[in-house]
Amino acid sequence: MQQQNFKSLGHSVPFEVPGSTEEFDKNADKVGACLAEAINNIIYRGSLAVFRDEFLHGRKADAEKNITGIEGVEAKTGIERSTEPVLGKDKKPVVKDGEPVTKYNESEADYYNRVLSTLVEQGKFASEEEALASFQPMAEQAAAGIPFDAKATASKATGPKKLAAKYKLTAARIIANGTIEKANANYLSKIGKTFTASGDVTKMFKGTFEVLDPTTKKPTGKTESVEVSDKDAEALGWLLKEFQDWKSAQEIDAMAA
């Protein structure tokens, strides 16, 4: 055994620890105990935290990393996890990119339990146990897309993935105008993506925008509204943001060339 220091409550304190995997197994009186504990540590410290976030809130597909995308409980059910504004030192809401920054004020477990009970209340399942079982395939799919990474550090809690209103509104206008193919050809193709409308009208998104003069591009003082599938506006909005981020990166690189 050997001594090793660990930090706690601001103090550096010494503990006696094994000096090798063999010594660990001998101390545990079980062959393979060191490997088993190391695996549990990685899974509980990181993988399960990633799983909870992606299972509840979805995961984007990444073809290069061979990662499949999943919709997530929140998008699949339309039951949103409760949030609240993040306040700055002046006690005023923090705003970033024109949108208020929010944080979850409901734990992952509390949110999921509320989803299950709400689905039962809506008559979609006879019991919470039945509702829970219905999500098992999706849970397995979410876990299967999370690689084991012994190099990873402890995962930190993530905040709500909120799409800036400008992207969602632009997406809604593209869908309403029937110019999806144009957007695919002129913009999304540059990042290797395409968008196909689902037509899901379970929840609708309604947005209002200011009409610009076609010649001067200045505001006319008039407004118009569009109403499209919320799911489609959200999905296309994220793709438009991805394109805009890519475009901005290209422009920055060009400046340095």
C-alpha positions as CSV (number, residue, x, y, z in Angstrom):
1,M,0.0,0.0,0.0
2,Q,1.1,3.6,-0.5
3,Q,-0.1,7.1,0.6
4,Q,-1.8,9.4,-1.8
5,N,-3.2,12.9,-1.2
6,F,-6.8,13.9,-2.2
7,K,-8.5,17.3,-1.9
8,S,-11.7,17.8,0.1
9,L,-13.2,20.9,1.7
10,G,-10.1,22.9,0.6
11,H,-7.7,20.6,2.4
12,S,-5.2,18.1,1.0
13,V,-5.6,14.9,3.0
14,P,-3.6,11.6,2.8
15,F,-5.2,8.2,2.3
16,E,-3.7,4.8,2.0
17,V,-4.3,3.3,-1.4
18,P,-3.1,0.2,-3.4
19,G,0.1,0.6,-5.4
20,S,-1.0,-1.8,-8.2
21,T,-4.0,-3.5,-9.7
22,E,-2.8,-6.8,-8.1
23,E,-2.6,-5.1,-4.7
24,F,-6.2,-3.7,-5.2
25,D,-7.5,-7.2,-6.1
26,K,-5.8,-8.7,-3.1
27,N,-7.2,-6.0,-0.8
28,A,-10.7,-6.6,-2.3
29,D,-10.2,-10.4,-2.0
30,K,-11.4,-10.8,-5.5
31,V,-9.6,-11.2,-8.9
32,G,-10.7,-8.5,-11.3
33,A,-12.0,-6.2,-8.7
34,C,-9.8,-3.3,-9.8
35,L,-11.1,-3.4,-13.4
36,A,-14.7,-3.7,-12.2
37,E,-14.4,-0.7,-10.0
38,A,-12.7,1.3,-12.8
39,I,-15.5,0.5,-15.2
40,N,-18.2,1.4,-12.6
41,N,-16.4,4.7,-11.9
42,I,-16.4,5.7,-15.6
43,I,-20.0,4.7,-16.1
44,Y,-21.4,6.4,-13.0
45,R,-19.1,9.4,-13.2
46,G,-19.7,10.2,-16.8
47,S,-21.6,7.8,-19.1
48,L,-24.9,7.8,-17.0
49,A,-24.9,11.6,-16.8
50,V,-24.5,11.8,-20.6
51,F,-27.3,9.2,-21.0
52,R,-29.7,11.1,-18.8
53,D,-29.2,14.3,-20.7
54,E,-29.5,12.7,-24.2
55,F,-32.3,10.4,-23.3
56,L,-34.4,13.2,-21.9
57,H,-33.4,16.0,-24.3
58,G,-32.2,14.3,-27.5
59,R,-28.9,13.9,-29.3
60,K,-27.8,15.1,-32.7
61,A,-26.5,12.6,-35.3
62,D,-22.8,12.8,-36.2
63,A,-22.0,10.6,-39.2
64,E,-18.3,11.2,-38.9
65,K,-18.3,9.8,-35.4
66,N,-20.9,7.1,-36.3
67,I,-23.3,8.5,-33.7
68,T,-27.0,8.1,-34.3
69,G,-29.4,10.9,-33.3
70,I,-32.3,10.4,-31.0
71,E,-35.4,12.6,-30.5
72,G,-35.4,12.5,-26.7
73,V,-38.3,12.2,-24.2
74,E,-39.0,16.0,-24.2
75,A,-39.4,16.2,-28.0
76,K,-41.2,12.9,-28.3
77,T,-43.9,13.8,-25.6
78,G,-44.0,17.5,-26.0
79,I,-43.8,17.8,-22.2
80,E,-41.1,20.4,-21.5
81,R,-38.8,20.3,-18.5
82,S,-39.3,23.3,-16.2
83,T,-36.8,26.2,-16.5
84,E,-36.2,29.6,-15.0
85,P,-34.1,32.6,-16.1
86,V,-30.5,32.9,-15.1
87,L,-30.0,36.1,-13.2
88,G,-26.8,38.2,-13.3
89,K,-25.1,40.0,-10.4
90,D,-27.6,42.9,-10.9
91,K,-30.5,40.3,-10.4
92,K,-31.6,40.9,-14.0
93,P,-32.1,38.1,-16.5
94,V,-28.9,37.3,-18.5
95,V,-29.4,37.7,-22.2
96,K,-27.1,36.0,-24.9
97,D,-27.6,36.4,-28.6
98,G,-30.8,38.3,-28.0
99,E,-32.3,35.4,-26.0
100,P,-32.7,35.0,-22.2
101,V,-30.4,32.4,-20.7
102,T,-32.3,29.8,-18.7
103,K,-31.5,26.9,-16.4
104,Y,-33.4,23.8,-15.3
105,N,-35.2,24.2,-12.0
106,E,-36.5,20.6,-12.1
107,S,-34.2,17.6,-11.5
108,E,-33.9,14.9,-14.2
109,A,-35.6,12.4,-12.0
110,D,-38.5,14.8,-11.0
111,Y,-39.0,15.7,-14.7
112,Y,-39.1,12.1,-15.9
113,N,-41.5,11.1,-13.2
114,R,-43.7,14.0,-14.1
115,V,-43.6,12.9,-17.8
116,L,-44.7,9.4,-16.9
117,S,-47.5,10.6,-14.6
118,T,-48.7,13.1,-17.2
119,L,-48.9,10.4,-19.9
120,V,-51.1,8.3,-17.6
121,E,-53.3,11.4,-16.8
122,Q,-53.7,12.0,-20.6
123,G,-54.9,8.4,-21.0
124,K,-52.0,7.3,-23.2
125,F,-51.0,4.5,-20.7
126,A,-52.9,2.6,-18.0
127,S,-50.1,3.0,-15.5
128,E,-46.7,4.6,-14.9
129,E,-45.0,1.2,-15.1
130,E,-46.5,0.8,-18.6
131,A,-45.4,4.3,-19.6
132,L,-41.9,3.5,-18.3
133,A,-41.7,0.3,-20.3
134,S,-42.6,2.1,-23.5
135,F,-39.4,4.1,-23.3
136,Q,-37.1,1.1,-22.8
137,P,-36.2,0.8,-26.5
138,M,-35.4,4.5,-26.7
139,A,-33.3,4.3,-23.5
140,E,-31.3,1.4,-25.0
141,Q,-30.7,3.3,-28.2
142,A,-29.5,6.3,-26.2
143,A,-27.1,4.3,-24.2
144,A,-25.8,2.4,-27.3
145,G,-24.6,5.7,-28.8
146,I,-22.4,6.6,-25.8
147,P,-18.9,5.2,-26.2
148,F,-16.8,4.1,-23.2
149,D,-14.2,6.8,-22.6
150,A,-11.6,6.1,-19.9
151,K,-10.0,9.5,-20.6
152,A,-13.2,11.5,-19.8
153,T,-13.5,13.7,-16.8
154,A,-16.6,13.9,-14.7
155,S,-19.6,15.2,-16.7
156,K,-21.1,18.5,-15.7
157,A,-24.8,19.3,-15.7
158,T,-25.9,20.9,-18.9
159,G,-28.4,23.7,-19.4
160,P,-31.4,23.8,-21.7
161,K,-30.5,23.6,-25.4
162,K,-32.6,26.6,-26.5
163,L,-32.6,27.6,-30.1
164,A,-32.4,31.4,-30.7
165,A,-35.8,32.8,-31.8
166,K,-34.4,34.2,-35.1
167,Y,-33.5,30.8,-36.4
168,K,-36.8,29.2,-35.6
169,L,-38.7,32.1,-37.1
170,T,-36.6,32.0,-40.3
171,A,-37.2,28.3,-40.5
172,A,-40.9,28.8,-40.1
173,R,-40.9,31.3,-42.9
174,I,-39.0,28.9,-45.2
175,I,-41.5,26.1,-44.5
176,A,-44.5,28.4,-44.9
177,N,-43.1,29.8,-48.2
178,G,-42.5,26.3,-49.6
179,T,-38.8,27.0,-50.1
180,I,-37.3,24.1,-48.3
181,E,-35.6,22.7,-51.4
182,K,-34.0,26.1,-52.0
183,A,-32.7,26.1,-48.5
184,N,-31.3,22.6,-48.9
185,A,-29.6,23.5,-52.1
186,N,-28.2,26.9,-51.2
187,Y,-27.4,26.5,-47.6
188,L,-27.7,23.1,-45.9
189,S,-25.9,21.2,-48.8
190,K,-22.7,23.2,-47.8
191,I,-22.7,21.4,-44.4
192,G,-23.7,18.0,-45.9
193,K,-27.2,18.2,-44.5
194,T,-30.8,18.2,-45.8
195,F,-34.1,18.9,-44.2
196,T,-37.4,17.1,-44.8
197,A,-40.6,18.3,-43.2
198,S,-42.3,15.8,-40.9
199,G,-45.7,17.4,-41.1
200,D,-46.2,16.8,-37.4
201,V,-48.9,19.2,-36.3
202,T,-49.2,17.9,-32.7
203,K,-47.8,21.3,-31.6
204,M,-47.8,24.4,-33.8
205,F,-45.3,27.3,-33.8
206,K,-46.6,30.8,-34.7
207,G,-44.2,33.6,-35.4
208,T,-44.6,37.2,-36.4
209,F,-42.0,39.1,-38.5
210,E,-41.5,42.6,-39.8
211,V,-42.0,43.0,-43.6
212,L,-39.0,44.6,-45.4
213,D,-39.2,46.6,-48.6
214,P,-37.9,44.3,-51.4
215,T,-35.8,47.0,-52.9
216,T,-34.4,49.0,-49.9
217,K,-34.5,46.1,-47.4
218,K,-35.7,48.6,-44.9
219,P,-38.7,48.0,-42.5
220,T,-42.0,48.9,-43.9
221,G,-43.8,49.1,-40.5
222,K,-46.0,46.2,-41.5
223,T,-45.9,42.7,-39.9
224,E,-47.0,39.2,-41.1
225,S,-47.4,35.9,-39.3
226,V,-46.7,32.3,-40.1
227,E,-47.9,29.1,-38.4
228,V,-46.2,25.8,-39.0
229,S,-45.3,22.6,-37.3
230,D,-43.3,23.4,-34.1
231,K,-41.3,20.2,-34.6
232,D,-40.3,21.1,-38.1
233,A,-39.5,24.8,-37.3
234,E,-37.3,23.6,-34.4
235,A,-35.5,21.0,-36.5
236,L,-34.8,23.2,-39.5
237,G,-33.9,26.1,-37.2
238,W,-31.1,24.1,-35.7
239,L,-29.8,23.2,-39.1
240,L,-29.9,26.9,-40.1
241,K,-27.9,27.7,-37.0
242,E,-25.4,25.0,-37.8
243,F,-25.0,26.4,-41.3
244,Q,-24.5,30.0,-40.0
245,D,-21.9,28.8,-37.5
246,W,-20.1,27.0,-40.3
247,K,-20.3,30.1,-42.5
248,S,-18.9,32.3,-39.7
249,A,-16.0,29.9,-39.2
250,Q,-15.2,30.0,-42.9
251,E,-15.2,33.8,-42.9
252,I,-12.9,33.9,-39.8
253,D,-10.5,31.4,-41.5
254,A,-10.5,33.5,-44.7
255,M,-9.4,36.6,-42.7
256,A,-6.4,34.7,-41.5
257,A,-5.4,33.4,-44.9
